[in-house]
Every structure is written in structure tokens, then in C-alpha cells.
Amino acid sequence: MGRYIAKRILQFIPVFLGVTLILFLMQNVVPGDPIKLIAGEKQLDQVTENNLRATYHLIETDGDGNIVYDETGHTIETPLWKRYVLYVGGLLHGDLGVSYQQSGRPVADILAEKYPYTIRLAIVAILIEAVIGILAGMVSAIKRYSFWDVLVTLSTSILVAMPAFWLGMLLQLLFGIVLKNATGGSAYLPISGAGGPYAEFSSGMYYILPAITLASVSTAYTARIMRSQLLEIMNQDYIRTARAKGLSRHAVILHHALKNALIPVVTYIGIDFGTMLAGAILTETVFNWPGVGYETYRAITQRDWPIVLGSVTVIVLVVMVINLVVDISYAFLDPRIRYGKSKDQG
């Protein structure tokens, strides 16, 4: 297991370098001068402009950080490859750069402030997905061709076909406006923000609508995967053998079928959790949720490229770690993986 983990971690290195290289090149291909983006409508003097360019490694500096000039007295532009090396070197030291638009604030500090909101929202959403999705899939498989099976199949089809941003706005309309008007303002749910010390609702109330929106499509897929896997496993020979031994249907499902049916479900939920931790841009934007997704969207609209690069870099790392955890969980869910691996090594 240790060698497998080490091998997977080594595989992360080219993926990480490839993604950061693509993002870095995209940043430099996009037209526009970052210094002018920082200055906005202000007119900078030459000294201030050169100092800013040196800070962002756009022009060459010596070992002491002093600007280097050519024979004609002009600054020397830093080669693209050198800027990429400096960027990766900063990443290895935890330096994600500084924001163009937020007064030179470190990107790491910005993401550290935003990420707790995304993590908490992702945890609530993944719990909804896991509990409702698995239970709905089990009921649909066990009660095949019944009313419950039709209900689950119809509901999942609707959720899969429904865009998340549209569902979010529909929930805002129904539970934030229609319900408020119908009850005279006595009962409704918050439709924006994440609460705070002076908020109208308790902090937990602000998670309800965004979490449901974020989990909706994933819950539908989880239920579908669970149903198909459970139906397939219930027709296996070892399930028939367990029934022939006199075990009840309840015992057969819980002790024999469910564990094997959960393997692809856990895989999907694990990967989806990594995606949620990456920040759901649409959901966070619709609900004005102060997470990484909304911050990335804001940075894109304002062309604040250090935040875009920093957030996507962190997202890549999070997704790779989650995928590694999911792969390791296979061995604990399916003993055949451990036994098969030992046999091959032997």
C-alpha cells in the first residue's frame, strides 16, 4: 500500500506542472497590461510603475531586488520561462502571489478566508447527496417497478435535466419570496449570503438552499448508480447462495449486496466531493456565497489573474488528494482488490 501511495503521489507531479503551465500561459496570452489593471484610472509615475513591474517579476532585477537596465537605460523584460520558474518556486514556498485588485493582498490570505465557507457548504451538500441518494437508490432497487421506483426514476430524470443555477433561482423564488408573501413574512428561508453576527437568521439556515442546489444533480446520479449496482448484484450467484441458506432478504441486502454495491457509489461521491471543494461557481454566485467559487468568478470578471491562478492551483491539489483517498478506500471496501494485488506480487 505504501508503494502504491508513493507511486500515485509521483504521478501528481507532471499533472501539477502541466496544469500550472497551461494556466500560466493562458494568463500571459490574454491581452492587457497587469500594471494598468492595478492602477485603474490612476496615472502612475515611471518609478512607481517600474517598482510594480519588478514586484510582479515582469522586469529583470538583480540579487538584491534592484531593477536592471540595459545600455540605453530601459528596463529588461523578464523572459516567460523565467517567470514560470519563479511562479512555481513561489508555489513550493506557499506563495500564490498577490492580488491585482485588492491592494496587493496575498492570494493565500484571500483563499484562506474564503475556503472555510466552501468546505462547510460542500460537507452539507455531500451529506445530502450520500444519505438521500443512497437511500433513494436502495428503495428504487428493492421496490423495483413499484410506485417508489417510478417516483425515484422520474425525480432523478428531472434533476439531471435541470441546470443548477436555474434550480437555485427557482428555490430562491419559492422559499424566499412566494413563501414569505404567503405567510405574511412569518416563515421563509434566506436566499443570499452566509449569515453573520447581525444576520436575520441563524447561520445554519443560510446553508439550506445553497446545499440543496449544489447536491441536487449529484444526488440524482448517486441514486441511479446505487439502483443499477444493487439490481446487478442481487442477480449474482453468491446472493442466490445466501438466500438458499435461509437468510432473510433484509440480511442478504445489508450484509452481502450493499457493501459491493457501494464501491462505485463511494467512488462517485468521493470525486464529487473533490469537485464541491473546488468551489461551485454557479451555486455560490447565485446565492452570493462568499466561497472560493464566487471569489474565482469575481476575479475572472475583474481580470485579477493571481487569484484565478492561485484558486485553480489549490483546486487541482484538492482534487488530486481526494482522488488518492478514494483509490485507497477501494482496498477497504473490496477485499478482492487486496487479495488480487497480493497474488500478483507473489
C-alpha positions as a LaTeX table, in Angstrom:
\begin{tabular}{lrrr}
\hline
Residue & $x$ (\AA) & $y$ (\AA) & $z$ (\AA) \\
\hline
Met1 & 0.00 & 0.00 & 0.00 \\
Gly2 & 2.87 & 2.37 & 0.81 \\
Arg3 & 4.46 & 1.83 & $-2.60$ \\
Tyr4 & 1.11 & 2.43 & $-4.29$ \\
Ile5 & 0.59 & 5.73 & $-2.45$ \\
Ala6 & 4.13 & 6.84 & $-3.29$ \\
Lys7 & 3.57 & 5.95 & $-6.96$ \\
Arg8 & 0.34 & 7.96 & $-7.09$ \\
Ile9 & 1.99 & 10.97 & $-5.44$ \\
Leu10 & 4.78 & 10.86 & $-8.03$ \\
Gln11 & 2.11 & 10.80 & $-10.76$ \\
Phe12 & 0.75 & 14.06 & $-9.33$ \\
Ile13 & 3.96 & 15.95 & $-10.18$ \\
Pro14 & 3.59 & 16.03 & $-14.01$ \\
Val15 & $-0.15$ & 16.71 & $-13.66$ \\
Phe16 & 0.52 & 19.62 & $-11.31$ \\
Leu17 & 3.27 & 21.08 & $-13.52$ \\
Gly18 & 1.16 & 20.64 & $-16.66$ \\
Val19 & $-1.89$ & 22.38 & $-15.19$ \\
Thr20 & 0.11 & 25.27 & $-13.76$ \\
Leu21 & 1.97 & 25.70 & $-17.06$ \\
Ile22 & $-1.27$ & 25.84 & $-19.05$ \\
Leu23 & $-2.81$ & 28.36 & $-16.65$ \\
Phe24 & 0.35 & 30.47 & $-16.63$ \\
Leu25 & 0.47 & 30.57 & $-20.43$ \\
Met26 & $-3.24$ & 31.44 & $-20.62$ \\
Gln27 & $-2.67$ & 34.34 & $-18.24$ \\
Asn28 & 0.09 & 35.72 & $-20.45$ \\
Val29 & $-1.82$ & 35.15 & $-23.71$ \\
Val30 & $-4.79$ & 37.23 & $-22.54$ \\
Pro31 & $-4.32$ & 40.82 & $-23.76$ \\
Gly32 & $-3.89$ & 43.59 & $-21.25$ \\
Asp33 & $-1.17$ & 45.05 & $-19.06$ \\
Pro34 & $-1.45$ & 43.85 & $-15.42$ \\
Ile35 & 0.10 & 47.07 & $-14.15$ \\
Lys36 & $-2.62$ & 49.10 & $-15.85$ \\
Leu37 & $-5.19$ & 46.78 & $-14.30$ \\
Ile38 & $-3.71$ & 47.50 & $-10.89$ \\
Ala39 & $-3.54$ & 51.25 & $-11.45$ \\
Gly40 & $-7.04$ & 51.53 & $-12.88$ \\
Glu41 & $-7.72$ & 55.13 & $-13.83$ \\
Lys42 & $-4.73$ & 56.44 & $-11.85$ \\
Gln43 & $-1.71$ & 57.78 & $-13.71$ \\
Leu44 & 1.46 & 56.19 & $-12.33$ \\
Asp45 & 4.85 & 57.84 & $-12.49$ \\
Gln46 & 7.68 & 55.87 & $-14.11$ \\
Val47 & 9.40 & 54.94 & $-10.84$ \\
Thr48 & 6.21 & 53.55 & $-9.28$ \\
Glu49 & 5.35 & 51.65 & $-12.45$ \\
Asn50 & 8.82 & 50.09 & $-12.64$ \\
Asn51 & 8.68 & 49.09 & $-8.97$ \\
Leu52 & 5.34 & 47.37 & $-9.56$ \\
Arg53 & 6.69 & 45.55 & $-12.60$ \\
Ala54 & 9.66 & 44.38 & $-10.56$ \\
Thr55 & 7.34 & 43.20 & $-7.77$ \\
Tyr56 & 5.37 & 41.03 & $-10.20$ \\
His57 & 8.58 & 39.77 & $-11.92$ \\
Leu58 & 7.68 & 41.46 & $-15.18$ \\
Ile59 & 11.12 & 43.07 & $-15.49$ \\
Glu60 & 14.58 & 41.83 & $-14.52$ \\
Thr61 & 16.08 & 42.54 & $-11.10$ \\
Asp62 & 19.44 & 41.67 & $-9.55$ \\
Gly63 & 20.09 & 39.54 & $-6.48$ \\
Asp64 & 19.28 & 42.46 & $-4.16$ \\
Gly65 & 15.96 & 43.19 & $-5.89$ \\
Asn66 & 17.22 & 46.27 & $-7.72$ \\
Ile67 & 15.91 & 46.89 & $-11.23$ \\
Val68 & 18.34 & 46.05 & $-14.04$ \\
Tyr69 & 18.61 & 48.42 & $-17.02$ \\
Asp70 & 20.13 & 47.88 & $-20.45$ \\
Glu71 & 22.71 & 50.12 & $-22.18$ \\
Thr72 & 20.00 & 52.53 & $-23.34$ \\
Gly73 & 18.57 & 52.94 & $-19.84$ \\
His74 & 15.42 & 50.88 & $-20.44$ \\
Thr75 & 14.18 & 48.07 & $-18.24$ \\
Ile76 & 14.65 & 44.47 & $-19.39$ \\
Glu77 & 11.55 & 42.31 & $-19.70$ \\
Thr78 & 11.72 & 39.02 & $-17.78$ \\
Pro79 & 11.57 & 36.01 & $-20.13$ \\
Leu80 & 8.39 & 33.95 & $-19.93$ \\
Trp81 & 10.19 & 30.75 & $-18.89$ \\
Lys82 & 11.91 & 32.54 & $-16.03$ \\
Arg83 & 8.64 & 33.99 & $-14.80$ \\
Tyr84 & 7.14 & 30.49 & $-14.79$ \\
Val85 & 10.10 & 29.13 & $-12.81$ \\
Leu86 & 9.72 & 31.97 & $-10.30$ \\
Tyr87 & 5.99 & 31.28 & $-10.10$ \\
Val88 & 6.46 & 27.54 & $-9.40$ \\
Gly89 & 9.21 & 28.35 & $-6.90$ \\
Gly90 & 6.79 & 30.62 & $-5.09$ \\
Leu91 & 4.13 & 27.88 & $-5.06$ \\
Leu92 & 6.56 & 25.46 & $-3.43$ \\
His93 & 7.03 & 28.00 & $-0.64$ \\
Gly94 & 3.29 & 28.63 & $-0.27$ \\
Asp95 & 3.40 & 31.93 & $-2.16$ \\
Leu96 & 0.40 & 32.17 & $-4.53$ \\
Gly97 & 1.16 & 35.76 & $-5.49$ \\
Val98 & $-0.66$ & 38.99 & $-4.64$ \\
Ser99 & $-3.97$ & 40.31 & $-5.90$ \\
Tyr100 & $-4.12$ & 42.96 & $-8.60$ \\
Gln101 & $-7.36$ & 44.48 & $-7.33$ \\
Gln102 & $-7.26$ & 44.05 & $-3.55$ \\
Ser103 & $-4.40$ & 46.43 & $-2.75$ \\
Gly104 & $-1.66$ & 43.84 & $-3.17$ \\
Arg105 & $-3.20$ & 41.46 & $-0.65$ \\
Pro106 & $-1.63$ & 37.95 & $-0.70$ \\
Val107 & $-3.75$ & 35.43 & $-2.61$ \\
Ala108 & $-3.07$ & 32.80 & 0.07 \\
Asp109 & $-4.72$ & 35.03 & 2.69 \\
Ile110 & $-7.74$ & 35.63 & 0.43 \\
Leu111 & $-8.26$ & 31.91 & $-0.22$ \\
Ala112 & $-7.71$ & 31.07 & 3.46 \\
Glu113 & $-10.55$ & 33.46 & 4.27 \\
Lys114 & $-12.90$ & 32.10 & 1.60 \\
Tyr115 & $-12.20$ & 28.36 & 1.75 \\
Pro116 & $-13.93$ & 27.63 & 5.11 \\
Tyr117 & $-17.25$ & 28.73 & 3.59 \\
Thr118 & $-16.77$ & 26.42 & 0.60 \\
Ile119 & $-15.72$ & 23.49 & 2.81 \\
Arg120 & $-18.73$ & 23.81 & 5.11 \\
Leu121 & $-21.13$ & 24.11 & 2.18 \\
Ala122 & $-19.52$ & 21.09 & 0.47 \\
Ile123 & $-19.84$ & 18.97 & 3.65 \\
Val124 & $-23.55$ & 19.76 & 4.00 \\
Ala125 & $-24.15$ & 19.11 & 0.29 \\
Ile126 & $-22.23$ & 15.80 & 0.28 \\
Leu127 & $-24.20$ & 14.59 & 3.31 \\
Ile128 & $-27.45$ & 15.34 & 1.48 \\
Glu129 & $-26.14$ & 13.57 & $-1.61$ \\
Ala130 & $-24.91$ & 10.49 & 0.26 \\
Val131 & $-27.91$ & 9.97 & 2.53 \\
Ile132 & $-30.74$ & 10.78 & 0.12 \\
Gly133 & $-29.02$ & 9.37 & $-2.97$ \\
Ile134 & $-28.10$ & 6.01 & $-1.43$ \\
Leu135 & $-31.45$ & 5.56 & 0.32 \\
Ala136 & $-33.41$ & 6.53 & $-2.81$ \\
Gly137 & $-31.36$ & 4.14 & $-4.93$ \\
Met138 & $-31.87$ & 1.30 & $-2.45$ \\
Val139 & $-35.62$ & 1.85 & $-2.26$ \\
Ser140 & $-35.86$ & 2.03 & $-6.05$ \\
Ala141 & $-33.94$ & $-1.24$ & $-6.47$ \\
Ile142 & $-35.69$ & $-3.14$ & $-3.68$ \\
Lys143 & $-39.16$ & $-1.92$ & $-4.75$ \\
Arg144 & $-38.50$ & $-2.40$ & $-8.45$ \\
Tyr145 & $-41.39$ & $-1.42$ & $-10.79$ \\
Ser146 & $-43.37$ & $-0.10$ & $-7.83$ \\
Phe147 & $-44.66$ & 3.43 & $-7.27$ \\
Trp148 & $-41.46$ & 4.30 & $-5.37$ \\
Asp149 & $-39.28$ & 3.09 & $-8.22$ \\
Val150 & $-41.19$ & 5.23 & $-10.70$ \\
Leu151 & $-41.05$ & 8.22 & $-8.35$ \\
Val152 & $-37.27$ & 7.95 & $-7.88$ \\
Thr153 & $-36.68$ & 7.44 & $-11.61$ \\
Leu154 & $-38.85$ & 10.42 & $-12.54$ \\
Ser155 & $-37.34$ & 12.67 & $-9.87$ \\
Thr156 & $-33.76$ & 11.87 & $-10.85$ \\
Ser157 & $-34.54$ & 12.46 & $-14.52$ \\
Ile158 & $-35.92$ & 15.91 & $-13.71$ \\
Leu159 & $-32.94$ & 16.84 & $-11.52$ \\
Val160 & $-30.39$ & 15.69 & $-14.09$ \\
Ala161 & $-32.09$ & 17.74 & $-16.80$ \\
Met162 & $-32.40$ & 20.85 & $-14.62$ \\
Pro163 & $-29.47$ & 23.35 & $-14.65$ \\
Ala164 & $-28.15$ & 24.02 & $-11.15$ \\
Phe165 & $-28.29$ & 27.81 & $-11.48$ \\
Trp166 & $-31.93$ & 27.64 & $-12.62$ \\
Leu167 & $-32.85$ & 25.37 & $-9.72$ \\
Gly168 & $-31.14$ & 27.77 & $-7.33$ \\
Met169 & $-33.12$ & 30.74 & $-8.62$ \\
Leu170 & $-36.34$ & 28.68 & $-8.51$ \\
Leu171 & $-35.71$ & 27.78 & $-4.86$ \\
Gln172 & $-34.99$ & 31.44 & $-4.09$ \\
Leu173 & $-38.30$ & 32.42 & $-5.68$ \\
Leu174 & $-40.36$ & 29.73 & $-3.95$ \\
Phe175 & $-38.86$ & 29.73 & $-0.43$ \\
Gly176 & $-37.62$ & 33.29 & $-0.23$ \\
Ile177 & $-40.37$ & 35.30 & $-1.93$ \\
Val178 & $-43.51$ & 33.24 & $-2.56$ \\
Leu179 & $-43.43$ & 31.57 & 0.88 \\
Lys180 & $-42.73$ & 34.90 & 2.57 \\
Asn181 & $-45.70$ & 36.55 & 0.86 \\
Ala182 & $-47.97$ & 33.58 & 1.55 \\
Thr183 & $-47.17$ & 33.53 & 5.28 \\
Gly184 & $-47.07$ & 37.29 & 5.73 \\
Gly185 & $-43.34$ & 37.20 & 6.40 \\
Ser186 & $-43.56$ & 34.73 & 9.29 \\
Ala187 & $-41.89$ & 31.80 & 7.50 \\
Tyr188 & $-39.29$ & 31.89 & 4.72 \\
Leu189 & $-35.66$ & 30.99 & 4.06 \\
Pro190 & $-32.65$ & 33.25 & 3.40 \\
Ile191 & $-31.75$ & 33.45 & $-0.27$ \\
Ser192 & $-28.39$ & 35.25 & $-0.19$ \\
Gly193 & $-25.20$ & 35.42 & 1.83 \\
Ala194 & $-23.82$ & 33.20 & 4.58 \\
Gly195 & $-25.08$ & 34.97 & 7.69 \\
Gly196 & $-23.09$ & 36.81 & 10.32 \\
Pro197 & $-23.31$ & 38.38 & 13.78 \\
Tyr198 & $-26.11$ & 40.75 & 12.71 \\
Ala199 & $-27.87$ & 38.41 & 10.28 \\
Glu200 & $-31.63$ & 37.94 & 10.34 \\
Phe201 & $-31.37$ & 34.13 & 10.54 \\
Ser202 & $-29.13$ & 31.68 & 12.36 \\
Ser203 & $-26.04$ & 30.64 & 10.43 \\
Gly204 & $-27.34$ & 27.13 & 9.70 \\
Met205 & $-30.40$ & 28.45 & 7.85 \\
Tyr206 & $-28.20$ & 30.00 & 5.16 \\
Tyr207 & $-26.88$ & 26.57 & 4.14 \\
Ile208 & $-30.24$ & 25.02 & 3.27 \\
Leu209 & $-30.95$ & 26.36 & $-0.22$ \\
Pro210 & $-27.33$ & 26.50 & $-1.49$ \\
Ala211 & $-26.62$ & 22.97 & $-0.23$ \\
Ile212 & $-29.77$ & 21.56 & $-1.84$ \\
Thr213 & $-28.90$ & 23.27 & $-5.11$ \\
Leu214 & $-25.30$ & 22.06 & $-5.02$ \\
Ala215 & $-26.30$ & 18.49 & $-4.18$ \\
Ser216 & $-29.31$ & 18.16 & $-6.50$ \\
Val217 & $-27.75$ & 16.77 & $-9.69$ \\
Ser218 & $-25.20$ & 14.68 & $-7.79$ \\
Thr219 & $-27.94$ & 13.16 & $-5.63$ \\
Ala220 & $-29.79$ & 12.08 & $-8.76$ \\
Tyr221 & $-26.69$ & 10.40 & $-10.21$ \\
Thr222 & $-25.92$ & 8.73 & $-6.88$ \\
Ala223 & $-29.44$ & 7.27 & $-6.73$ \\
Arg224 & $-29.16$ & 6.00 & $-10.31$ \\
Ile225 & $-25.77$ & 4.39 & $-9.71$ \\
Met226 & $-26.96$ & 2.81 & $-6.47$ \\
Arg227 & $-30.08$ & 1.39 & $-8.11$ \\
Ser228 & $-28.26$ & $-0.11$ & $-11.09$ \\
Gln229 & $-25.47$ & $-1.62$ & $-8.98$ \\
Leu230 & $-27.83$ & $-3.12$ & $-6.42$ \\
Leu231 & $-30.02$ & $-4.66$ & $-9.13$ \\
Glu232 & $-26.97$ & $-6.17$ & $-10.82$ \\
Ile233 & $-25.53$ & $-7.60$ & $-7.60$ \\
Met234 & $-28.87$ & $-9.08$ & $-6.49$ \\
Asn235 & $-28.66$ & $-11.40$ & $-9.53$ \\
Gln236 & $-25.17$ & $-12.71$ & $-8.66$ \\
Asp237 & $-24.60$ & $-16.36$ & $-7.70$ \\
Tyr238 & $-23.36$ & $-15.63$ & $-4.19$ \\
Ile239 & $-26.58$ & $-13.72$ & $-3.47$ \\
Arg240 & $-28.62$ & $-16.75$ & $-4.59$ \\
Thr241 & $-26.44$ & $-18.94$ & $-2.36$ \\
Ala242 & $-27.08$ & $-16.68$ & 0.62 \\
Arg243 & $-30.82$ & $-16.88$ & 0.01 \\
Ala244 & $-30.63$ & $-20.67$ & $-0.35$ \\
Lys245 & $-29.01$ & $-20.84$ & 3.09 \\
Gly246 & $-32.15$ & $-19.32$ & 4.54 \\
Leu247 & $-31.02$ & $-15.75$ & 5.10 \\
Ser248 & $-33.75$ & $-13.15$ & 5.03 \\
Arg249 & $-33.87$ & $-10.62$ & 2.20 \\
His250 & $-33.04$ & $-7.88$ & 4.69 \\
Ala251 & $-29.89$ & $-9.72$ & 5.85 \\
Val252 & $-28.83$ & $-10.53$ & 2.27 \\
Ile253 & $-29.06$ & $-6.90$ & 1.20 \\
Leu254 & $-27.34$ & $-5.42$ & 4.24 \\
His255 & $-24.57$ & $-7.98$ & 4.75 \\
His256 & $-23.84$ & $-9.15$ & 1.21 \\
Ala257 & $-25.21$ & $-6.90$ & $-1.54$ \\
Leu258 & $-24.91$ & $-3.41$ & $-0.08$ \\
Lys259 & $-21.16$ & $-3.39$ & 0.54 \\
Asn260 & $-20.32$ & $-4.40$ & $-3.02$ \\
Ala261 & $-22.90$ & $-2.04$ & $-4.49$ \\
Leu262 & $-21.37$ & 0.86 & $-2.60$ \\
Ile263 & $-17.96$ & 0.63 & $-4.32$ \\
Pro264 & $-18.84$ & 2.67 & $-7.46$ \\
Val265 & $-21.12$ & 4.89 & $-5.38$ \\
Val266 & $-18.29$ & 5.78 & $-2.99$ \\
Thr267 & $-16.07$ & 6.45 & $-5.99$ \\
Tyr268 & $-18.56$ & 8.88 & $-7.47$ \\
Ile269 & $-19.30$ & 10.60 & $-4.14$ \\
Gly270 & $-15.59$ & 10.96 & $-3.39$ \\
Ile271 & $-14.82$ & 12.53 & $-6.77$ \\
Asp272 & $-17.89$ & 14.74 & $-6.48$ \\
Phe273 & $-16.81$ & 15.88 & $-3.02$ \\
Gly274 & $-13.49$ & 16.97 & $-4.54$ \\
Thr275 & $-15.42$ & 18.90 & $-7.17$ \\
Met276 & $-17.52$ & 20.58 & $-4.48$ \\
Leu277 & $-14.40$ & 21.52 & $-2.53$ \\
Ala278 & $-13.12$ & 23.10 & $-5.72$ \\
Gly279 & $-15.87$ & 25.67 & $-5.35$ \\
Ala280 & $-19.20$ & 25.60 & $-7.14$ \\
Ile281 & $-19.00$ & 28.83 & $-9.12$ \\
Leu282 & $-22.63$ & 28.84 & $-10.32$ \\
Thr283 & $-24.18$ & 27.94 & $-6.97$ \\
Glu284 & $-22.02$ & 30.33 & $-4.97$ \\
Thr285 & $-22.68$ & 33.14 & $-7.44$ \\
Val286 & $-26.47$ & 32.64 & $-7.44$ \\
Phe287 & $-26.61$ & 32.68 & $-3.63$ \\
Asn288 & $-23.87$ & 35.29 & $-3.19$ \\
Trp289 & $-21.98$ & 32.74 & $-1.11$ \\
Pro290 & $-18.57$ & 34.08 & $-0.01$ \\
Gly291 & $-16.61$ & 30.97 & $-1.01$ \\
Val292 & $-13.78$ & 30.13 & $-3.38$ \\
Gly293 & $-16.10$ & 29.66 & $-6.36$ \\
Tyr294 & $-17.63$ & 33.12 & $-6.08$ \\
Glu295 & $-14.20$ & 34.67 & $-5.44$ \\
Thr296 & $-12.85$ & 32.97 & $-8.58$ \\
Tyr297 & $-15.81$ & 34.29 & $-10.61$ \\
Arg298 & $-15.23$ & 37.79 & $-9.26$ \\
Ala299 & $-11.52$ & 37.56 & $-10.07$ \\
Ile300 & $-12.26$ & 36.46 & $-13.65$ \\
Thr301 & $-14.63$ & 39.36 & $-14.24$ \\
Gln302 & $-12.04$ & 41.81 & $-12.85$ \\
Arg303 & $-9.11$ & 40.06 & $-14.60$ \\
Asp304 & $-7.41$ & 39.52 & $-11.25$ \\
Trp305 & $-5.22$ & 36.71 & $-12.62$ \\
Pro306 & $-3.17$ & 35.93 & $-9.48$ \\
Ile307 & $-6.38$ & 34.96 & $-7.67$ \\
Val308 & $-7.56$ & 32.90 & $-10.66$ \\
Leu309 & $-4.23$ & 31.06 & $-10.87$ \\
Gly310 & $-4.00$ & 30.60 & $-7.12$ \\
Ser311 & $-7.54$ & 29.29 & $-6.69$ \\
Val312 & $-7.28$ & 26.88 & $-9.63$ \\
Thr313 & $-3.90$ & 25.62 & $-8.35$ \\
Val314 & $-5.41$ & 24.90 & $-4.93$ \\
Ile315 & $-8.41$ & 23.26 & $-6.63$ \\
Val316 & $-6.09$ & 20.93 & $-8.59$ \\
Leu317 & $-4.29$ & 19.92 & $-5.40$ \\
Val318 & $-7.56$ & 19.28 & $-3.56$ \\
Val319 & $-8.99$ & 17.15 & $-6.38$ \\
Met320 & $-5.78$ & 15.09 & $-6.64$ \\
Val321 & $-5.74$ & 14.40 & $-2.89$ \\
Ile322 & $-9.43$ & 13.43 & $-2.87$ \\
Asn323 & $-8.86$ & 11.05 & $-5.81$ \\
Leu324 & $-5.98$ & 9.44 & $-3.91$ \\
Val325 & $-8.18$ & 8.95 & $-0.83$ \\
Val326 & $-10.92$ & 7.41 & $-2.99$ \\
Asp327 & $-8.44$ & 4.99 & $-4.60$ \\
Ile328 & $-7.13$ & 3.91 & $-1.19$ \\
Ser329 & $-10.69$ & 3.32 & 0.05 \\
Tyr330 & $-11.15$ & 0.63 & $-2.63$ \\
Ala331 & $-8.98$ & $-1.79$ & $-0.69$ \\
Phe332 & $-11.12$ & $-1.42$ & 2.42 \\
Leu333 & $-14.42$ & $-1.77$ & 0.60 \\
Asp334 & $-13.49$ & $-4.67$ & $-1.67$ \\
Pro335 & $-11.20$ & $-7.39$ & $-0.19$ \\
Arg336 & $-10.71$ & $-8.81$ & $-3.71$ \\
Ile337 & $-8.53$ & $-5.82$ & $-4.53$ \\
Arg338 & $-6.16$ & $-6.62$ & $-1.64$ \\
Tyr339 & $-6.10$ & $-10.35$ & $-2.34$ \\
Gly340 & $-5.65$ & $-9.86$ & $-6.07$ \\
Lys341 & $-2.77$ & $-7.49$ & $-5.52$ \\
Ser342 & $-1.03$ & $-9.86$ & $-3.10$ \\
Lys343 & $-1.44$ & $-12.75$ & $-5.54$ \\
Asp344 & 0.11 & $-10.74$ & $-8.37$ \\
Gln345 & 3.06 & $-9.79$ & $-6.22$ \\
Gly346 & 3.53 & $-13.36$ & $-5.13$ \\
\hline
\end{tabular}
